[in-house]
Amino acid sequence: MTQANLSETLFKPRFKHTETSTLVRRFNRGSQPPMQSALDGKNVPHWYRMINRLMWIWRGVDPREILDVQARIVMSDAERTDDDLYDTVIGYRGGNWIYEWAKQAMDWQQKACQEQDAMRSGRYWLHASTLYNIAAYPHLKGDELAEQAQALANRAYEEAAQRLPGSLREMEFAVPGGSPVTAFLHMPKGDGPFPMVLMCGGLDAMQTDYYTLYERYFAPRGIAMLTLDMPSVGFSSKWKLTQDSSLLHQHVLKALPNVPWVDHTRVAAFGFRFGANVAVRLAYLEAPRLKAVACLGPVVHALLSDPQRQSTVPEMYLDVLASRLGMHDASDEALRVELNRYSLKVQGLLGRRCPTPMLSGFWKNDPFSPEEESRLITTSSSDGKLIEIPFNPVYRNFDRALQEITDWINHRLC
């Protein structure tokens, strides 16, 4: 089936799809205090979704493109679930968040198909994949239109990988007790086996969101990157997130000796946000298999155990947490009780001495991850390193932090 036909098949005009903001029905929703963070963007008035400009621009989206799509959503007079929230247009039609971002992605997909130069075509495919992922954001369970956008994002990513430098392999790993999971192994130019970073992404992102991290930071240093969707989303959608948050990544880690392209004796893990929960768990449970663990804005204890901090987090992010935990109808109280069990301190891991070198980067006044969170990680390690990242200028400091983290990882993989 051609890419165009796939798009037409998946996105047939229908107006009965459940609108994203209604998928999680928590009972006591409160007012949203203003909030901004480097990794998550900010909650802009009259938008259900957090607008994550930094990460979208970092992934290659032009700021003007973001504004253009937002403008189309704002200008729509179609029926909304909540008249006060622009991005709650019901049905796959003009003004609907998924429709507008997918439409933007299809334009780039068409350019990719028409482009003769392989490298340029690969860039266009990658851009289309990024836009499809934004269409599917925040990837709530049961969002049919978002799942269709994710399918197109993965297809576009595979097309891009065939044309861009290095090589990418789609790999399947068996997990006892359930469905296998699909991972993408990104390899730089040259002869392997390569040292490798196991990427542990945030709960509101897909594994195909991290190509920039590989291309700009790992590939130039000759490091491969293996990505894997978090439980309950993407290729891991058949797995529910449990207190054993590192289950899928742990099975992948154990299978690496059977992967000929990577040096399984030189492996590190890198966790963004809740992905740090996975990475730090691995540091304790799989210390012999890991040379190092790095974290950025980690969510390992404070947000999971502090009701006051949870009350400052935007509704969308709480919906993401509830969705990943399979608690679509839960009260905030029930959600808090469950989240507390995901704290690595409550689980008895963090605070104990860990032999794995661990680095953690934080922003001051980060509502998701206070300084104490990163300090707890680094002081628990026999070889810890703490990095404070200044907020402004946000893009330049983000890049500097990633360069420093990559150098630290590279030093421990050598």
Secondary structure in CASP SS format (residue, H / E / C, confidence):
PFRMAT SS
TARGET T0000
AUTHOR 0000-0000-0000
METHOD secondary structure of the structure
MODEL  1
M C 1.00
T C 1.00
Q H 1.00
A H 1.00
N H 1.00
L H 1.00
S H 1.00
E H 1.00
T H 1.00
L H 1.00
F C 1.00
K C 1.00
P C 1.00
R C 1.00
F C 1.00
K C 1.00
H C 1.00
T C 1.00
E C 1.00
T H 1.00
S H 1.00
T H 1.00
L C 1.00
V C 1.00
R C 1.00
R C 1.00
F C 1.00
N C 1.00
R C 1.00
G C 1.00
S C 1.00
Q C 1.00
P C 1.00
P C 1.00
M C 1.00
Q E 1.00
S E 1.00
A C 1.00
L C 1.00
D C 1.00
G E 1.00
K E 1.00
N C 1.00
V C 1.00
P C 1.00
H C 1.00
W C 1.00
Y C 1.00
R C 1.00
M C 1.00
I E 1.00
N C 1.00
R H 1.00
L H 1.00
M H 1.00
W H 1.00
I H 1.00
W H 1.00
R C 1.00
G C 1.00
V C 1.00
D C 1.00
P H 1.00
R H 1.00
E H 1.00
I H 1.00
L H 1.00
D H 1.00
V H 1.00
Q H 1.00
A H 1.00
R H 1.00
I H 1.00
V H 1.00
M H 1.00
S C 1.00
D C 1.00
A C 1.00
E C 1.00
R E 1.00
T C 1.00
D C 1.00
D C 1.00
D C 1.00
L C 1.00
Y C 1.00
D C 1.00
T C 1.00
V E 1.00
I C 1.00
G C 1.00
Y C 1.00
R C 1.00
G C 1.00
G C 1.00
N C 1.00
W H 1.00
I H 1.00
Y H 1.00
E H 1.00
W H 1.00
A H 1.00
K H 1.00
Q H 1.00
A H 1.00
M H 1.00
D H 1.00
W H 1.00
Q H 1.00
Q H 1.00
K H 1.00
A H 1.00
C H 1.00
Q H 1.00
E C 1.00
Q C 1.00
D C 1.00
A H 1.00
M H 1.00
R H 1.00
S H 1.00
G H 1.00
R H 1.00
Y H 1.00
W H 1.00
L H 1.00
H H 1.00
A H 1.00
S H 1.00
T H 1.00
L H 1.00
Y H 1.00
N H 1.00
I H 1.00
A H 1.00
A H 1.00
Y C 1.00
P C 1.00
H C 1.00
L C 1.00
K C 1.00
G C 1.00
D C 1.00
E H 1.00
L H 1.00
A H 1.00
E H 1.00
Q H 1.00
A H 1.00
Q H 1.00
A H 1.00
L H 1.00
A H 1.00
N H 1.00
R H 1.00
A H 1.00
Y H 1.00
E H 1.00
E H 1.00
A H 1.00
A H 1.00
Q C 1.00
R C 1.00
L C 1.00
P C 1.00
G C 1.00
S E 1.00
L E 1.00
R E 1.00
E E 1.00
M E 1.00
E E 1.00
F E 1.00
A C 1.00
V C 1.00
P C 1.00
G C 1.00
G C 1.00
S C 1.00
P C 1.00
V E 1.00
T E 1.00
A E 1.00
F E 1.00
L E 1.00
H E 1.00
M E 1.00
P C 1.00
K C 1.00
G C 1.00
D C 1.00
G C 1.00
P C 1.00
F E 1.00
P E 1.00
M E 1.00
V E 1.00
L E 1.00
M E 1.00
C E 1.00
G C 1.00
G C 1.00
L C 1.00
D C 1.00
A C 1.00
M C 1.00
Q H 1.00
T H 1.00
D H 1.00
Y H 1.00
Y H 1.00
T H 1.00
L H 1.00
Y H 1.00
E H 1.00
R H 1.00
Y H 1.00
F H 1.00
A H 1.00
P H 1.00
R H 1.00
G C 1.00
I C 1.00
A E 1.00
M E 1.00
L E 1.00
T E 1.00
L E 1.00
D C 1.00
M C 1.00
P C 1.00
S C 1.00
V C 1.00
G H 1.00
F H 1.00
S H 1.00
S C 1.00
K C 1.00
W C 1.00
K C 1.00
L C 1.00
T C 1.00
Q C 1.00
D C 1.00
S C 1.00
S C 1.00
L H 1.00
L H 1.00
H H 1.00
Q H 1.00
H H 1.00
V H 1.00
L H 1.00
K H 1.00
A H 1.00
L H 1.00
P H 1.00
N H 1.00
V C 1.00
P C 1.00
W C 1.00
V E 1.00
D E 1.00
H E 1.00
T E 1.00
R E 1.00
V E 1.00
A E 1.00
A E 1.00
F E 1.00
G E 1.00
F E 1.00
R C 1.00
F C 1.00
G H 1.00
A H 1.00
N H 1.00
V H 1.00
A H 1.00
V H 1.00
R H 1.00
L H 1.00
A H 1.00
Y H 1.00
L H 1.00
E C 1.00
A H 1.00
P H 1.00
R H 1.00
L C 1.00
K C 1.00
A E 1.00
V E 1.00
A E 1.00
C E 1.00
L E 1.00
G C 1.00
P C 1.00
V C 1.00
V C 1.00
H C 1.00
A H 1.00
L H 1.00
L H 1.00
S H 1.00
D C 1.00
P H 1.00
Q H 1.00
R H 1.00
Q H 1.00
S C 1.00
T C 1.00
V C 1.00
P C 1.00
E H 1.00
M H 1.00
Y H 1.00
L H 1.00
D H 1.00
V H 1.00
L H 1.00
A H 1.00
S H 1.00
R H 1.00
L C 1.00
G C 1.00
M C 1.00
H C 1.00
D C 1.00
A C 1.00
S C 1.00
D H 1.00
E H 1.00
A H 1.00
L H 1.00
R H 1.00
V H 1.00
E H 1.00
L H 1.00
N H 1.00
R C 1.00
Y C 1.00
S C 1.00
L C 1.00
K C 1.00
V C 1.00
Q C 1.00
G C 1.00
L C 1.00
L C 1.00
G C 1.00
R C 1.00
R C 1.00
C E 1.00
P C 1.00
T C 1.00
P C 1.00
M E 1.00
L E 1.00
S E 1.00
G E 1.00
F E 1.00
W C 1.00
K C 1.00
N C 1.00
D C 1.00
P C 1.00
F C 1.00
S C 1.00
P C 1.00
E H 1.00
E H 1.00
E H 1.00
S H 1.00
R H 1.00
L H 1.00
I H 1.00
T H 1.00
T H 1.00
S H 1.00
S E 1.00
S C 1.00
D C 1.00
G E 1.00
K E 1.00
L E 1.00
I E 1.00
E E 1.00
I C 1.00
P C 1.00
F C 1.00
N C 1.00
P C 1.00
V H 1.00
Y H 1.00
R H 1.00
N H 1.00
F H 1.00
D H 1.00
R H 1.00
A H 1.00
L H 1.00
Q H 1.00
E H 1.00
I H 1.00
T H 1.00
D H 1.00
W H 1.00
I H 1.00
N H 1.00
H H 1.00
R H 1.00
L H 1.00
C C 1.00
END
